[in-house]
């Protein structure tokens, strides 16, 4: 008999298993995939750590979280500075003075502010009216030029709907910097695990001494697994756990095309976003640049957003009002559970970044394992 059965060998499940084992608990981790790590899994190709399920750039302002992750593997100094490609034009992200100089052939912050404010006023809604959709919201924040070239097409691809059909709340704010700063994140700490193992090296260390069964689907023998342990930590889809009894929650999925190229450098940057709607992928990732690689070959991945349907891999939840309302019913049911702990993006139906997953997993451990 195990103290905990952990369903999912991703970041949340692995942290819980590591901490519970350290506290003397007996854990079994199962995962339906053939590898550990969940979506942070990296594999070595041509001496390059390839992010199998899309770019994972760790960033946080929480020193406890940063130190915790670095206790497993030292992180490098990578700073996320993506480029945006629109037709035959290329711009720096996030929106900053480098972007505005290229966009409008200007030099000063005052010139940029004047143009943005002018465009916002031209598109202003009547007094008392709120933006009805994402298009109106985005233009009200940054003006029409930035919206048309750098927001509209990318966002429509990402969500699978036209901007006029998307709710305004998806874009609460669009950060605009009037400095020449291409650092995408504002967090104090940022980086990528050093070395060819990448994030997989971290998960391996977390799961040392823990029993792990791969290619093992919880739902293939649910009754047996439910009775294997005193408690279950479940990191899969919460609606699937309850057999969709209230209906299906909506997710977005992704498709990846990865290829090895016999050249040392494809695009000169780790992440390039393609903001034109007619280009079917949202970005191209060149993995070697995450760790400043100098290998003779390079590996790139094109990332395509996809509509999720049952049986597909879900990557992030669609947290609109309809789905959040449905989730609240599942959450109420989950809170009545004495045996099952739900965690992670899918278990909690919440868009977590990695640092938030780490913090949440440690919070759950403190409450569940240490009664703090």
Helices and strands as residue ranges (DSSP letters): E 2-7, H 11-22, E 27-30, G 38-40, E 42-45, E 48-51, E 58-60, H 63-70, E 83-86, E 89-92, H 97-104, H 109-122, H 134-142, H 144-146, I 147-151, H 152-159, G 163-165, G 168-170, E 189-191, H 198-206, E 211-213, G 218-221, H 222-226, E 229-234, H 238-241, E 251-261, E 271-274, E 283-286, G 287-291, E 298-307, E 316-317, H 321-335, E 340-342, H 344-347, H 354-368
